[in-house]
Amino acid sequence: MKIHRRLPMKWRVAAVFVAVGAIWGSAWIPTAALPQAEPRLLVGALRFALAAALLAVAAASDRLRQRPDQRQTMARLLVPSALLGVTMVGLPYALTVWASGRVSPGVTALCFGFMPLLVLLFEGGEQEWAIPAVALGIAGVAMVVAPGVSFRWQQAAGVAALLTATGLSTFSYLYVRRLFAEGRLGSENILSFCAIQTGVASVLLAMVLVSLKQEFTFRLDETAALPLVVLAIVVSSATLPLFFWLLHQMAAWQAATLQWVSTLVAATEAAWVVHARPAAANWAGAVLVPACIFWIFLHAKGASAGAVTPEITEHTFALAKASDFKRKSE
């Protein structure tokens, strides 16, 4: 009987994992559809504001259906969710946007590709068995994004910003797992948790815009409105709660391999759009990444959280040029 109870949950976790990775990886398409003249920080502020409004409505509706004993006070959620709005959503987004014009697309993907290893090393526990597989997965990511990788000293500041964003995300993943472990966050409160985060992220990005004192105009015509709505509804408000649900079901370092999935999806779609011919190394990486993820989940030990997350690649491949792929894949 226990086996029959576990299998459905494993299938649900696998389906949600693949869906979130695919959506994150495809986020570069609506991002690239935005007019290039639009300030990306303002787009992010509007996107997270809309996502916060949608999540707040969903959270209010969900709380009305809960029993009184299931409802946590908002005061308990406010501080941790506000902190994560800065460290998990707002600052990583701002740093990635700033770095996207200073580093090659492949470098961005590669920096975030190291996140599973960083989370694994800091998460602790008897997970040393996974280090070789994680290292191979990082190598696979490097092979996948090889056409978009270039190294120059001028990229140092951008790489530093990306590594800072990676470190903030690593802290955030571990912090969320701690919240679940201590009972300060439950699956029934994820929607409220996400609503506060996206709201704080929107305010933070607006404050950054004001501090920069840059003059800009934003025209919310149909060219910009549709991609913005897609990013807010599909990429942010839909996937963020699912990502936290995944963090409740698996180890943080396992959830961090979503960075690999999103990179693989984004690279595949970008190569298809520009009709690039993948080299042998690209094909090898495309096989190695899912193989490592499958092996990790197949041999996972004590990873379930039952007893106890944009979008990064959207700027990576939205700014990639077709020549970057064609020149290195031919």
N, C-alpha and C positions, 0 to 999 in steps of 0.2 A: 504493500500500500504506500509506503514512503516513496518508492521510486516513482509511482504514478503521480504523486503530489509534487515532486520536484521537477519532473520533466516539463510540465506546462510553464512553470516559472522560468526555467532555463530558456525555453523557446521565446517567451515574452521578452526576457532580458536581451537575447540575441537580436530579436526583431527591432526593439527600440534602439539598441546600440547601432545597428546598421543604418536605421532610418535617420538617427541624429547625425551620424558621420556623413551620410549622403547629403543631407540638407546643408550642413556646415560647408561641405566641400563645394556645393553648388551656389553658395552665397555670392561668389564672385560675379555671377551672371547678372543679377539685378544691380550689384554695385557698379559693374562696368556700364550698365545701361543708364546710370545717372549722368547728367551733363557734367563734363570734366571741370567746368567752371564753378560748380557748386562746392563750397567749403565742406570737406568731409567731416570736420568736427561738428558743424551745424547739422549736417545730415544725421550724424550719430545722436546728437541731442534730441532731434525731432523723432528719430526712430525709437529711441528708448523711452521717450515720453509717451508715444502712442502705445508702445508695448506695455508700459506701466499702467496706462488707463485700461487696456484690455484685460490685463492680469488682475487688476483691482476689481473689475466687474465680475470676473470668473471666481475670484477668491471670495467676494461677498456672497455670491450665489451658493458657493460650496459651503461656507460657514452656516448659512441658513438651513442647510440640509443636515448639518452635524448635530449630534446630541450635545447638550451643554457641557457634559463632562469631557468631551473630546476637544473642546475649543481651548486653545492656549491664548492667553492674553497677548495683545499686540505689543505690550511693553517688553515681553520676553523675546519677541522676534525683532524688535526695532534695532537694537544695537548690533547684533551679529549680522543682520541683513544689510544694514547701512554700511558696515565695515566691508562686507563682500561686494556691495555696490561700487566701492572704490577700488578694492584690490583685485576683484575678479572680472568686473565689467568695465567700469569707467577708465581707470588708468591704463590697463592693458590695451584697450581700444585706442586711447589717445596716443600712447607710445607707438603702437603699430602703425597708425596713420602717419605719424611724424616720420617714422623710419622708412615707410614704404617708398618715399621718393629719394632715399639715400642709399638703399641697398638693393641688390638684385633680388628678384622674386624667389629664387631658389634658396638664398641665404635666409630669408624670412621663414620659409617652411622648415629649413634645417634647424634653425634655432628652437622653434617650438617642437620639432621632432625629438629633441632631447628631454622633453618634459616627463615622459614615463620613467626614464631612468632617474631623474632628479627626485620625483615623487617616491619611487621605490626605495631609494637610498635613505630618504628622510622618514618614510612611513614606518620602518622597522618591522619587526616580526621575522619569522622564519621564511623569508622569501628569496634567499640567495640563489635558489635553484633557477629563478627567472632571469637573472642578470645576463647570461649568454643569449637567451632569446630576445631580450630587450635590446642588447647591443646589435644583434643581427637585424632587428627591426629598424633601428636607426640607420644601419648601413643600407637597408632596402630603401628607406626614404631618401637617402643621399643619392642613390642610383636613379630613383624616379625623377627627382628634381634636378639632376645633373645638367640638363640643357639650360636651365635658368640660373645657374650658379656662376658667379664671378667674384673674385676677391681683389679688392683694392684698398689701400690705406685710407682712402677718402670715405670708406664705408664704416670706419671704426665707430663713429658716434652712433650711427644707425644700428650697428650690431649691439652696442652697449644698451641702447634703448630696448631692443628686442630681448636681450638677455634679462633686463630688468622686468619686462612684461612677463617673461617666462617664469622668473622667480616669484613674482606676485601671484601668478596663476598656481604655481606649485604650493605656495602657502595657503591659498584659498581652498584648493582641493583637500588638503590635510585638515584645514580648519572645519570644513563642512563635515568630514568624517568624524571629527571630534564632537561636533554638535549632535550628530546622530548617536554616537556612542554614549554621550552623557544624557541623552533623552531631552535635550534642549530643543531639538527639532524632530518633528515626526512627519511621515509622509502625508498626513492629513493637513499639514500647514504649509506645504511647499508653494502653493499658489500665492499666498500672502507674502511668503518669504521672497519670492521672485518679483512680486509687484513693488515691494519696497526697494529691492536692489536696482531694478531698472529705473525707478524714479530717482534714486540717489545718483545713478550714473548719468542720467539726463541733466540733472542740476550741475554735477561736476563738470561735464563737458561744456555747458553753457558758461560756467564760471571761467573755464580756461579760455573760451572764446573772448569773453569780456576782458580778461587780463591781457590778451595779446593785442588788443586795441587795433584790430585789422578792420578795414572797411570792406564790406561785401554786401551783395544783394542776393536774395534767394527768391526765385520765382517758382511757386508751387503749381506749375502747369502739369499737364498730363504726362509730359516727358519725365518729370522728376517724381510726380505723385505715385505712379504705379510701382516703380522699383522701391520707393520708400515704404509703401504699404506692404509690399511683399517681404521686405527685410524686417519690418516691425512685427507682422503677424506670423509669418512662417518661420523666419530664422531666429527671432528673439522670443516672442511670447509663446510660441509652440514648443521650441526645443529646450528652452531653459528649464522649465519644470521637468521635462523628461530627463534631462541631464542630471538633475538633482535626484530624481528617482533612481537612476542608474548608480549614482554614488551611494545610495542607500542599499543597493543590492550587491555591490562588488567593491573590491579594494580600490583606493584612490588611484594607484598607479595603473590598474587595469583600465579604469575609466579614462585615464590620460592617453591611452592608445587611440582614442577618438581623433587625436591630432594626426595620427598616421592615416586613418581612414579618410578624413577630410582632405588631406594632402593628396592621397592617391586619386580620389574622385575629382578634385580640382585639376590635377595634372592631366588626367585622362580626358576630361572635357575640354580643357584648353588645347591639348594636342589635336583633338578631333576638330575643334573650331578652325584652327589654322592649317589643318590638313598636314600636320607634321608626321614624318616617318620615324617612329621611335627606334632608337639604337638598341643593340643587344643588351646593354647595361640597363636601359629603361625597362625592357621586358623582364629582365631578371629581378629588378626591384619591385615591379608590379606583381610578381609571383611571390617574392620573399616576404613582403609586408603582410599580406593576408595569411600566409602560411605561419608566420611568427605569432600573429594575433590568435589564430586558431589553436596553435600549440599552447600558448599561454593560458587560454581559457579552458582547454581540455585538461591541463595538468594543474590548474589552480588549486591551492590548498588553503582552506580556512579563509576564503576571500569574501564569503557572503556577509552582508551587513545586517542580515535579519536579526542577529543576536545583538546588534548594536542599538564649459562647460563653456564675437564673433568676425568663432567667426574670424578666426585668425586668418584663414586662407583667402578670405574674400579680397583683401588688399594685396595678397601675394600674387594672385594670378590675374586680377583685374588690370594690373598695370604691366603685365608681361607683353612683350612685343612678339609678333609672329616670327620675326627674324631671329630671336633668341632661341626658339625651338628649331627652326629650320637649319640655322647655321651649324648647330651642334649635333643634330640628329642625322644629317646627311652624311 
